[in-house]
């Protein structure tokens, strides 16, 4: 048996079974950091001294199976949440069709958002177009143009652990500590406003929760607001 080093062939001594056995006896922890190697070994229960390795193989496979099982449960849970959210978005669409004016749209959106996400804080804000547009729903677009420029540029929601400045801007006046948030830009030909939801649970809003459905939700509310403003 030979090995090539810098163009030269160097003879390599082939280890005997006895030498391998002796080396493993001197290094009993060899397989501790090489679990994948254990999975490829074929061992017989009838061979003396092999039972401990077989037990180790079983432990490794059980550990890996548990990881895969947990991942499957997570995916199933996400799928169920997305299915539920899809139905709630459909319901909101039906409600928005029959909404009468901006105030009715905002009130209906807030109610449905509370039902769909159960947040600790929820708000729907529209960019003021004239001095007649007053709080609490109307806000100055300059206040959010820098903090959330990427969301309006991509027309995609921000979901999860928002930046400190973003969290402070959206939820600074709330009476609870917000640990995860959701920012939905409202856009129809031009920025219209935004929706913000906050939770004290840092795992309540995460990027894996189905942002495609949330973006659709923002589009529906944006369309309803734009239509009401044009009337």
N, C-alpha and C positions, 0 to 999 in steps of 0.2 A: 504494500500500500504506500503511495507517495503523496506529497503535498507540494504545491508550487509556490515559492516565495521569491519575488523579484526575478522571475524567469528561470529559476533553478529548481530542479526536482529534488526534494529532500525526503528520504525514506522515513516513514512513520510506522512505529511499531504497533501492531494490532494487539489490542488487549484481549486477554483470555477471559472466559467467564469467571474464573476464580479471582482474577485481578479486579474485575469490575465489582464482584461481590465484596471483596475485601475493602475496596474504596468506598462503597456504599455503607459498609459497616462503620467505617471511620467518619463518614459524613451523613449521619442519620437524618439531618434536616435538609438534605438536598432537594426534596420534592416540595418543601413548604412554600417556596416562592416560584414553583413551576407546576401549578395546578393543571395547566393545559396539557402538559406532558402526561400527567396521570390519566387524563381522559382517553389518551391514545393507547395506553398499555392494555394488554390482554393477559389477565392473570387467572389462574385456576385455583379454586378452593382446595383442591387436593394436594397442591404443592406446599411443602413445609415452609412456614414462615411467611406465607403470602396473605394471610387473612388481614393483617394490619393495613397492608397496601390497598386491599379491596375495600376495606372499611373507609379508608381515606378517599378512594375514588367515589364511593357512594356519597360521602359528605360533600365532595366537590360538586357532583352532579345535582344533589339536592339543593345546594346553595345557588347554583346557576338556575335551576328550575324555579326556585323561589323568586329570584330577580325577574325572570321572564313572566312569571305569574303576576307579580305586582305591576309590571309594565302593562300587561293585558288588562288588568282591572282598571288601571289609570286610563287607558285608551277607551275602554267601554264606558267609563264614567264621563269622559269628555264627549263621546258620541251621544250619550243620553242627554247631557246638558245642551249640546248643540241642537238636538232634535226638539227639545223643549223650547229653546230660544227661537228656533225657526217658527214654531207654532205661535209664540207670543208676538213675533214680528208680523206675522200674518194678521193676527188680531188687531195689532196697533194700526196696520194699514187700513183695515175696515173702519176703525174709529176715526182716523184722520180724514178719511173721505167725507165723513159726515160732520167734521168739526166746523164750527161757525166763527171765523175770525181768528186773529193771532192769539188772543187770550185763551180761547177755547182750545186751540192747538197746543199751546204751552201747558195748560192744565191737564189735558188728556195725555200728553207726552210724559209729564211728570208722574202721573198715576201709573201708567203702563211701565215706566222705567223702574218705579218702586216695586211693582209686582214682579217684573222679570228678573231684577238683579238684587233686590232687597239690600240696597246700600244704606250706609249710615248718613250720607249726605248726597243730595241730588239737586242739580240746578240746570235750568235751560235759559240761556242768555242769547239775546239778539243784538246785533250791532245797530246802534242808533243811526238813523239817516238824517234826522233833523232835530232841532231843539224841542220839538213836540214829543219826541220819544223819551220817556222818563223811566227811571228805575221803578221797580226792582228788576224787571226783565231786560231792559235795554242797557247796554254797556258801550264804552268807547272802544272802537276796534284797535286803536293804537296801544291799548293796555296789554293786548295779547299778541300783537304782530311779531314781536321778537321772540317771546318765550315759546310760542307754538307755531313758528313759521314753517317748520318741516311738515307738520300735520296738515296745514292748509295747502302747502305746495303739492304734497302727494295725495291729498284728500283721503288719508288713512287715519284711523284712530290711533291713539297712544294708550297702551294698556300695560299695567304692571306697576313697577316701582318708578314713579315719575321723578324727575330731578327735584331737588329741594326747593329751588326757586319756583318751579311750576306748582308743586304741592302747596307752597306757602301762598301763592297767588290765588289758587282755586279754593283752598280750604282753610286759609289763615284765620278766618272769622268763626270757624266752627268750634263747638265746645268739646270735640273729641279729637284724639290724635289719629290722623289718617296715615295708614301704612301701605295702602295700595290704592291706585286710582285709575280712572278711565276718562279719557278726553276724546270727545267725538266732534270733529269739525263739521259745521253746517255750511254747505257750499252748493250754490246753484248759479252757474255762470260767474259768480263772484262770492267771496266770503259773506255769509249771512250771520254767523254767530257760532255758538258752541254749546255742547252738553258736557257736564262734568259730574262724575259719580265717584264717591270716596268710601272706603271701608276701613275699619279698625283692624281687619284681618289682612295680614300681608300676603295671604294666598287667595284672597277673594277675586282679585283681578289679575290675571296673568296672560301673557301672549298666547298661551295654548288654549284659551277658552273659546276660540272661534271668532277671530276678529273679522272674518268675512261676513258673518251674520251682522256683526255690530256696524260694519261699514254700510251694509244695506239698510240698516235701521236709520243711520244718519242721512242717507240719501232720501229715504221716504219722508222724514221730518223736514228736511231741507226743501223738498218739492212742495210740501204742504204750506210751509212758511212763505216761500217765494210766490206761490199762487195767491195766497191771502194778501200779500203786499201789493201785488199787481192789480188787484180788484179795486 
